[in-house]
Amino acid sequence: MSAWRPPEEAPALPWARITESLRLAQLGPSPHKISARIPDDPRRAAVGVLLWGDAEGAKKIVLVQRGFGAPHHPGELALPGGMVEPRDRDLPATARREVAEEIGIAEGLWELGCFPDGVAKARVRFTPVFFRWEVPEPRFRLDRELEQVLMLPLAPLMDAPWTTERLERHGLALEVPRLELPQAPLWGATAFVLKAWLDLLKRADVAPVRD
């Protein structure tokens, strides 16, 4: 399948719609099946879901591509994040620290809320923490284990040509979301979380803002 090439510009999604989607995520069972098999004593981590935009709303989401020589998940697309450390006050603090360490963003982040936990391949339980990020010109300082930062327009991702791939993980047969991008496929635990959230975002009853 050919790679999906997102448009450069797209309508902003109102911040109220983003917060409504996170509220919906907390109302029922976990929106992604993999969370049903979280191990009893998992390792803990957090990832930052940075939504860049302005007063009108969220325009782009920030992903990172691991370096091709990285010891873990080389070349894969992911959300910036990592393991909890003793100095971290809570999971949002872990996400903030990891975002600062990986891509150099420490200021201008407003916490919007958390999404239900996911489980990574190494039996790591991770919490996605959503942040509103408003700066005129996004600038990054990359960790040496990263290849690049991607900023994907948010609204088109909801209707992108996602496919599924059958895998077995933690004793559970799964249909794993997958999106072919020019840089690399978006799949695995990152895709699980993002696709589940995007599906809730479609249900959030607030219309997009258009230019």
SEZA-180530 format. One record per residue: z, y, x of N, C-alpha, C in turn. Coordinates in steps of 0.02 Angstrom, whole numbers, plus 50000, padded with zeros to 5 digits. Example, Ala and Ser with C-alpha at 12.3 -4.5 7.8 and 13.67 -1.06 7.14 Angstrom:
2
503904971650660503904977550615503904983550660503544988850642503574994750684503945000250645
This chain:
211
500004994050042500005000050000500005006250044499605011250025499575017350064500215021450053500375025550103500985029450101500935035050050501485036450017501525042049970501635048450009501235053349996501295059850029501535064949978502155066949983502435071649933502125078549941502095082349887501855089249892502325093549934502055098749963502465103250004502965107049961502755109249902503175113149858503255109649791503815110649758503945107549693504465111749657504515110949590505025114649552505725113149577506155118149573506865117149588507195113649530507685109549545508095106349493508755110049488508935112549429509545116549423510155112749448510605116449479511215113349505511615110049449511585112849389511935109749332511675102749318511035101749329510745095149318510985090249372511055092649433511315088449487512025086149471512455090949453513155089149439513205084649377512765085549328512775081249269512595074149289512115073249334511925066549356512505063049391512895066749430513475063849464514025062149414514085066149361514565064549308514365058149273513725057349257513485051249225513625045149268513585045949333513685040349379514395037649375514875041849356515575039749353515785036949286515345037249235515535035249168515525027849155515045024349186514965017249171515025013049233514775006749230514785002449289514345005349343514435002849403514045005349460513305005049444512925010449457512215010449441511795006449490512075003949545511684999649589512044993049598511674987549587511974980849581512354978649643512144981049701512444978649763513194980249766513404985349730514114987149731514544981949697514244977649656514624972549622514894967249671514634967049732514844962049780515154965349843515514970749833515854973849890516384969049917516394967749982516894963050009517604965550000518084960750003518784962549991519064967250044518844966350105519114970450160518534973450200518164978050169517574980750202517754986050254517294987250298517334993150341517114999050298517395004950311517265010750269516845015950306516395019050268515965024250295515795029250240515485034750260515255039650212514595042550237514165044350190513525047550207513485054250169513135058950199513035065450167512355065850134512355067550070511725068650034511645076250029511255079050074511165086250077510575088350033510715092549984510205095149940510105102549957509535103949987509395110850008509055114549951509255120849941508945124849889509205131949890509175135149832509405142049826509765142849759509835148949736510205150149674509865146749615509205145749617508845142549562509015135149556509115131849613509255124749610509075121149674509115114449670508985110149728508225109149735507985109949796507265109249808507095103149850507495101749901507335096249947507965092349965507855086049983508395081750006508275080150080508815079650117508775078650190508875071350207508395068450243508445061750270508365062050346508605056950380508495056550452508115050050467507755050250522507435044150548507785042250612508055036150615508385033750675507875033250732508095034450793507655033650850507415026550857506825025650886506545018950892506905014750945507305018150987507715014651035508445014251015508605016350954509305016350931509565009250926510215008150940510485001350938510534998450868510565002750817510625000350748510065003350706509714999250668509205001450621508675005950653508375003850709507885008050744507295009850700507115016350700506535018750663506625019250588507205017350562507295017250489507495024150463507325025350400507535031450366508225030450335508625035650337509315034950313509585041750293510175041650265510565047750254511035048650313511145054750336511605055750392512305053550373512625049750416513295047350400513535042450452514135039850441514425035050488515115032750467515455029450513516085026250499516665031250494517155029450452517765033450446518155033050512518425038750533518845039050592519555041350572520055039550611520755041250593520855048750581520485052950616520585060250608520315062950542519905058950506519595061350444520115061650388520155067350355520635068350300520475063850240519825063250225519595059250168518855057650180518545054350131517845052350139517365058250142517465063550101517035069450111517105072450181517695072150210517785074650278517385070350327517365063850316516955059450358516225061450353515985062550292515285064450282515135071050317515575075950310515475082450342515445081750418515905077850446515915076950519515285073650543515065068450509514465064850530513845069150524513805073150471513225077650463513215082650521513795085250539513825089950595513625086650660513865080450671513715076950734512985074850738512695072650682512025069850684511475075050681511565080250639511025085050631511245092350641511875093350662512095099950681512235104750624512345102150563512495106450505513235106050490513585111650500514305111850487514505117350439514065122050426514225127750384513775127750322514015131150270513605132150210513535126150165513995121350171513975115350129514495115850074514285115150012514735115049954514735108049925515315104949922515355098149896515245098149821514785093749798514625093049728514965087049695515105082049734515415076049707515185069849744515455064149725515295057849757514915053249709514525048749737514165043649699514525036949711514475032249664514795025749675514605022549741515075018949770514985016049836514405011049839514095010749897513595005649911513845001249968513464995949982513634991350037513034990750083513144991950147512604991350196512574984150221512044982750260511914975950283512494973050323512844977150361513394974850403514054974350364514014973850298514604973350255515044979550262514724985150266515064991550269515034994750200515594996650174515625000150110515565007650124515055010750095514955017850109514945021950045515215028050050515245032649994514745038350004514265039249959513805044949964514155051249937514185056449979514485062749960513935068049956513865071049897513325075849885513555082849903513095086549936513235093449956512665098049935512855103849911512385109349900512325113249965511715114349988511605117650052511115123350043511355129350049510935135250040510915139250104510345139150137510205143450195509475145550189509295151550212508595153750207508115149250246508305147550308507875143550351508265137550378508135131550354508495125750381508355124650455508875123850494508815122450565509275116550582509025112150625509405106150641509485105450717510025102150737510135100250806510255092650805509765088950830509765081650821510195078050873510555073050849510885068350893510355064550932510525062350992510025059051035509775052451006510145049550958509915043150929509445044150870509285050450854508845051850798508145053650822507655051650783506955053350798506765060050767506945061050704506765067250669507165067850604507115073850575507395075250509506815076150460506875073350401506385074250348506705078150291506335082750262506555086250202506035084850148506225080550101505765078450048505885082449985505355084949952505445088449889505765083849838506285086349806506705082049764506375080049698506105084849661505835083349595505295077949597504815078149643504295072949644504565065949659505135065449692505405058849708505565054749646505725058149591505895054549530505305050549504504705052949514504105049649488503665046949544503935046249603503555043449659503405036049646502905033249680502715026149668503195021149701503805020949676504295016149701504075009049683504195004349728504084997249714504744993649725504754987149716505354983249729505204977349775505704975149810505644969649857506234964949845506114958549838506654953749824507004951749889507664952549889508084950549945508714947149920509034943249963509694940549946510194943549994510714946649967511214949950009511904948849978512384946850019513064945649997513084940649938512634935649941512614930549890512304932749824511974938449824511694941149762510944942349771510534939649725509814940849726509684947949701509334951849740509244958949725508514960949724508364965749681507724969149681507834975749717507614976249779507754982049820507204987249812507374993449795506864998649790506555000049858505925002049856505555003549918505045008949903505005013749948504505019049942504165019850010503505019050009503125019650071503005027050087503275029350143503175036150166502775035950231502445041450250502045041350311502455039650374503085041650376503495040650436503755033450440503945030650384504235023850381504395022350308504495016050290504715014450222505425016850210505545019250150506225020850128506465014850087506945011150112507155005050078507885003450097508114997550078508784995450096509324999250058509914999750089510495002850056510365010050038510005013650082509855020750067509425021250005508905017050000508475017249941508845015149878509305010249884509705008149827510075014049796510415017749839510805023449815510365028949787509845030749824509425036349802509055034749738508785028649732508405026949671508885026649611509485023949620509965023849565510145030949543510235035349592510405042349575509815045749542509205044749568508615047949539508515045749466508665039549451508605037149382509105040749337509705041949362510185045849323509975053049317509675055649369509445062649369508925063649314508505058649301508025059149247508375059749179508945056549172509305056549109509725062849099509875066349153510285072349148509905077549107510205079749053509845083749003509845091149019509515092749076509415099749095508705100249122508325105049098507615105649118507545108749187507025106749226506895109849290506725117249284506875121049336506675128049340505995128349374505525131949345504855132549375504725139749395504305140349447504145147049471503765151049418
